[in-house]
Amino acid sequence: MTQSQSRPKRVLYIAPNSKLGGAEQCVLLLGRHHDRTRWTPLIYCLSDGPLVSELRAAGVTCYVPDLARPRLKDPASVFRTVLDIVRVIRREQIDLVHSVMGYAHLFGGIASKIASVPELWFQHGPTDTIDWLTARVPTDLLVVNSQYTLEKQRRFHAWAKKITTIHPGTEARRPDDVTSQSEVASALRIKYGIRSDETVFTLMARISPMKGHLLFLQAAADLKKQSVMAKFLIAGETFLPSDQSYELEVKKAVTDLGLDEDVIFTGFVRESQTATLLASDCIVNASIIDEPFGLTLIEGMMLGRPVIAPRAGGPLEIIENEKNGLFFTPRDPRSLADKMKQIALGPDLRTTLGQYAKISAQHRFGIEKMTTDLESEYDLLTHSL
């Protein structure tokens, strides 16, 4: 009896954490969209949390370490976790390991070699701090999310038999879902006191220095000085304890720049993400370091929202300038303010950009395309099974 006749092949995702950042959201969507007649997804997450809960709700088998999350400073915890992953691989008869980001690759790469199964390492962006170490662990296939990430990884001379680029994807909302969420979006605008003549710019990202919240606020203050009618949503929360001081700095800047009546902190909007994007007129990426990709950009585009981002990094592979969005000069608040002003004072431009943004996102960045591309690579890695 052949493999296809006996059962679907089984892929084990190794995830570094269970927070719902960009890489983790891709894992969640893949878990929901794999062709279950061909591939059964399972996950081993190095910590418990929302990702594990949502995958279990989607019927995905999930494992987490019995003890605390392993730390590189504690070699014994790393050794225990690697052996635990090996046990899961053998118990569940895993055909392929898919490691998410470099930290997980340290565990998945070693465990897969011990268990004699192929491994795919998906690097969603450089981390710099441990990339030199993770690159020393061999992998059968290194997948990167953009050409920007590819060039970064090449500098570390990763030990990979093959390297390829697969863009992350997101879900296209059903028309009935968009209709219902549009009603929620209208209620949100009322809740936040947004008038019909005000343009809403949203920065949806974790609150961290690299995401450029202060740059966003400086551009907002520039617009206010020019009497541009606008509101500015900051949607997100801190991920790391070290980011909490930055959050305080951002909130102080709101007051210092005279934006208390103009900036709205929505907090984490996982349950109302679609409604928040629909309540927005434009999605802004203000990162002050080169963004490896820009998942929030394609999420906004899927809903017909124009986007603004720095002319650098991953957004170069997403945005067609003046077709589905606008570029600004990286780290330049005046340049960002100029592009935001174009959106605010150009309703026809906003509509045109939004319409093409939706078409291009559906064509290039649907989760179905990402899943199909990945499953093709899975098949190549496991063709002899």
C-alpha positions in Angstrom: 0.0 0.0 0.0 1.4 3.4 -0.9 1.8 6.4 1.4 -1.1 8.2 -0.3 -3.3 5.2 0.0 -2.5 4.6 3.7 -2.8 8.1 5.2 -1.9 11.7 4.6 1.6 12.7 5.3 2.2 14.5 8.7 4.0 17.8 9.2 5.1 18.9 12.6 5.5 22.7 13.1 8.0 23.9 15.6 7.0 27.4 16.8 9.2 29.5 19.1 6.3 31.1 21.0 2.5 31.1 21.1 1.9 34.8 20.7 0.1 35.9 17.5 2.8 37.8 15.7 3.1 37.7 11.9 5.0 34.3 11.7 2.6 32.7 14.2 -0.5 34.0 12.3 0.9 32.3 9.2 1.2 29.0 11.1 -2.4 29.4 12.3 -3.7 30.0 8.8 -1.7 27.1 7.4 -3.1 24.8 10.1 -6.6 25.7 8.9 -5.9 25.6 5.2 -3.8 22.5 4.5 -5.3 19.9 2.2 -6.1 17.4 5.0 -6.4 14.6 2.4 -2.7 15.1 1.7 -1.1 16.8 4.8 -2.0 16.6 8.4 -0.5 19.5 10.5 0.6 19.1 14.1 2.5 21.7 16.2 5.1 21.7 18.9 5.1 25.1 20.5 7.9 26.1 22.9 5.4 27.9 25.1 1.7 27.8 25.6 -0.7 30.6 24.7 -3.1 31.9 22.1 -1.6 30.2 19.1 -1.9 26.8 20.7 -5.5 27.5 21.8 -6.6 28.6 18.4 -5.0 25.7 16.6 -6.6 23.2 19.1 -9.9 24.8 18.3 -9.2 24.2 14.6 -8.6 20.5 15.4 -4.8 20.6 15.2 -2.9 18.4 17.7 -0.6 20.6 19.8 2.3 19.9 22.1 4.1 22.2 24.5 7.1 21.4 26.8 6.1 19.9 30.2 8.5 22.4 31.9 9.2 26.0 31.3 10.1 27.4 27.9 13.7 26.2 27.0 16.4 28.9 27.2 19.7 28.8 25.3 21.4 29.9 28.5 20.2 26.6 30.0 21.7 23.8 27.8 19.9 21.2 29.9 16.5 22.6 29.0 17.5 22.7 25.3 18.6 19.1 25.4 15.4 18.0 27.2 13.2 19.8 24.6 15.1 18.4 21.6 14.6 14.9 23.0 10.9 15.6 23.6 10.5 16.7 20.0 12.2 13.6 18.8 9.7 11.5 20.9 6.8 13.4 19.3 8.2 12.9 15.8 8.5 9.1 16.4 5.2 8.7 18.3 3.2 10.7 15.7 5.1 9.2 12.7 6.0 12.6 11.5 7.1 12.8 7.8 8.5 16.4 7.8 9.5 19.0 10.4 8.6 22.7 9.6 10.6 25.0 11.9 9.2 28.6 12.2 12.0 31.2 12.6 15.6 30.6 13.6 15.1 29.9 17.3 12.7 27.1 16.6 15.1 25.8 13.9 17.7 25.3 16.6 15.4 22.7 18.1 13.6 21.4 15.0 16.8 21.1 12.9 18.6 19.0 15.5 15.6 16.9 16.4 14.8 16.1 12.7 18.4 14.9 12.2 18.2 12.6 15.2 14.8 11.3 14.1 16.0 11.0 10.4 13.2 13.0 8.9 13.6 16.0 6.5 13.3 19.6 7.9 12.1 22.8 6.3 13.1 26.0 8.1 10.9 29.0 7.3 12.7 32.3 8.2 10.1 35.1 8.4 12.8 37.8 8.9 16.3 38.2 10.3 16.7 38.5 14.1 20.4 39.2 14.0 21.1 38.2 17.6 21.2 34.5 17.0 21.1 34.2 13.2 24.8 33.4 13.1 24.1 30.4 15.4 20.9 29.2 13.7 22.7 29.2 10.3 25.1 26.6 11.6 22.3 24.0 12.1 21.8 22.2 8.7 18.4 22.2 7.0 17.1 20.5 3.9 15.3 23.6 2.8 15.4 27.2 3.9 12.3 29.2 3.0 12.4 33.0 3.3 9.5 35.4 3.1 11.1 38.0 0.9 14.2 38.8 -1.2 15.2 41.1 1.7 15.3 38.2 4.1 17.1 36.1 1.5 19.9 38.5 1.2 20.2 38.8 5.0 20.4 35.0 5.4 23.0 34.7 2.7 25.3 36.9 4.8 25.1 34.3 7.5 26.0 31.5 5.0 23.2 29.2 6.2 23.8 25.5 5.8 20.9 24.7 3.6 20.7 22.3 0.7 18.2 24.6 -1.0 16.9 28.1 -0.5 13.6 29.5 -1.9 11.3 32.4 -1.4 7.6 32.0 -0.6 5.6 35.1 0.3 3.3 34.8 3.3 -0.4 34.9 2.7 -3.6 35.9 4.4 -7.3 35.1 4.0 -9.7 36.9 1.7 -12.8 37.7 3.7 -16.2 36.3 2.5 -18.6 39.0 1.2 -21.1 38.3 4.0 -18.3 38.5 6.6 -17.2 41.9 5.2 -20.8 43.1 5.3 -21.3 42.2 8.9 -17.8 43.5 9.9 -18.5 46.8 8.1 -21.4 47.3 10.5 -19.0 46.7 13.4 -16.5 49.1 11.8 -19.2 51.8 11.6 -19.9 51.3 15.3 -16.2 51.5 16.1 -15.9 54.9 14.3 -18.8 56.1 16.4 -17.3 54.7 19.6 -14.0 56.5 18.8 -15.7 59.8 18.0 -14.5 59.8 14.4 -16.4 62.2 12.1 -17.3 61.4 8.5 -15.0 64.2 7.3 -12.0 62.7 9.1 -9.5 60.3 7.4 -8.4 57.4 9.6 -4.8 56.3 9.5 -4.0 53.1 11.3 -0.7 51.7 12.5 -1.4 48.0 13.4 1.7 46.5 15.0 3.1 45.4 18.3 4.3 48.4 20.3 8.0 48.2 19.9 10.7 50.8 18.9 11.4 49.1 15.6 7.7 49.6 14.5 8.1 53.4 14.3 5.2 54.6 16.5 7.1 57.9 17.3 7.6 58.5 13.6 3.9 57.9 13.0 3.1 60.5 15.7 5.5 63.0 14.3 3.8 62.7 10.9 0.4 63.0 12.6 1.4 66.2 14.3 2.6 67.6 10.9 -0.8 66.9 9.4 -2.6 68.6 12.3 -0.4 71.7 11.9 -1.6 71.8 8.3 -5.3 71.5 9.4 -5.8 68.1 7.8 -8.8 66.4 9.3 -7.7 63.0 10.5 -7.6 60.5 13.3 -4.8 58.1 14.0 -5.3 54.6 15.4 -2.5 52.7 17.2 -3.7 49.1 17.2 -1.4 46.7 19.2 0.3 46.0 22.5 3.7 45.3 23.8 5.1 41.7 23.4 8.2 42.0 25.5 8.7 43.5 29.0 11.5 45.6 27.5 8.9 47.3 25.2 6.9 48.7 28.1 9.1 51.7 28.6 8.7 52.5 24.9 4.9 52.3 25.3 5.2 55.0 28.0 7.4 57.1 25.7 4.8 56.8 22.9 1.9 57.9 25.2 4.0 60.8 26.5 4.7 61.9 22.9 1.0 62.0 22.2 0.5 64.6 24.9 3.7 66.5 24.1 2.7 66.8 20.4 -0.8 68.0 21.3 -2.5 64.8 19.9 -4.6 63.7 22.8 -7.8 64.3 20.9 -6.5 62.8 17.7 -4.7 59.5 18.6 -6.7 56.4 19.7 -5.0 53.4 21.3 -7.2 50.4 20.5 -5.1 47.8 22.2 -4.7 44.3 20.7 -7.5 43.8 18.2 -7.4 40.1 17.4 -11.1 39.6 17.6 -12.0 42.9 15.9 -9.1 43.0 13.4 -11.2 43.0 10.3 -13.6 45.6 11.7 -10.6 47.8 12.7 -9.1 47.6 9.2 -12.5 48.4 7.7 -12.9 51.4 10.0 -9.6 52.7 8.6 -9.1 54.6 5.4 -5.4 53.8 5.1 -3.0 51.3 6.7 0.5 52.7 7.6 3.7 50.8 8.1 6.1 53.2 9.8 9.0 50.8 10.7 12.3 52.5 11.3 14.2 49.3 10.4 13.7 47.5 7.2 10.6 45.4 7.4 11.2 41.7 6.4 7.8 41.5 4.8 4.7 43.4 6.1 1.8 41.1 6.8 -0.5 43.9 8.0 -0.1 45.6 4.7 -1.6 42.7 2.8 -4.3 42.2 5.4 -5.4 45.8 4.8 -5.1 45.5 1.0 -7.3 42.4 1.0 -10.1 44.6 2.4 -9.5 47.3 -0.3 -7.5 49.7 1.9 -4.6 51.6 0.4 -1.3 51.3 2.2 1.7 53.5 3.0 5.1 52.0 3.8 8.9 52.9 3.7 10.6 52.3 0.3 12.8 49.5 1.7 12.8 45.9 2.7 9.8 43.6 2.2 7.3 46.3 1.2 9.2 46.7 -2.0 7.7 43.3 -3.0 4.2 44.2 -1.9 3.6 47.8 -3.0 3.4 49.1 -6.6 3.9 52.8 -5.9 0.9 54.9 -6.8 -1.0 51.8 -7.9 -2.0 50.0 -4.7 -0.2 52.2 -2.2 2.4 54.8 -1.6 6.1 54.8 -0.5 7.7 57.3 1.8 11.3 57.9 2.5 12.4 55.6 5.3 12.6 57.2 8.8 11.5 60.6 7.4 8.4 61.9 9.2 7.9 64.8 6.7 7.8 62.3 3.8 5.3 60.1 5.6 3.2 63.1 6.4 3.2 64.2 2.7 1.9 60.7 1.6 -0.7 60.7 4.3 -1.9 64.1 3.2 -2.2 62.8 -0.4 -4.5 60.1 0.9 -6.5 62.5 3.2 -7.1 65.2 0.5 -7.5 62.8 -2.4 -10.7 60.6 -2.0 -10.5 59.6 -5.7 -6.8 58.5 -5.2 -7.8 56.6 -2.1 -10.5 54.7 -3.9 -8.3 53.9 -6.9 -5.5 52.7 -4.8 -7.8 50.6 -2.6 -9.5 48.9 -5.5 -6.2 47.8 -7.0 -4.8 46.9 -3.6 -7.6 44.4 -3.2 -7.1 42.9 -6.6 -3.3 42.6 -6.3 -3.5 41.1 -2.8 -6.0 38.5 -3.8 -3.9 37.5 -6.8 -0.5 37.5 -5.1 -0.9 37.0 -1.4 -3.9 34.6 -0.7 -3.3 32.0 1.9 -4.3 29.3 -0.7 -1.3 30.3 -2.8 1.1 30.2 0.1 -0.3 26.8 1.2 0.0 25.3 -2.3 3.5 26.6 -2.7 4.6 25.1 0.6 2.9 21.8 0.0 4.8 21.5 -3.3 8.0 21.9 -1.4 6.8 19.4 1.2 6.2 16.9 -1.5 9.7 17.3 -2.9 11.3 16.9 0.5 9.3 13.7 1.2 9.0 12.3 -2.4 10.6 9.0 -1.4 8.2 8.3 1.5 
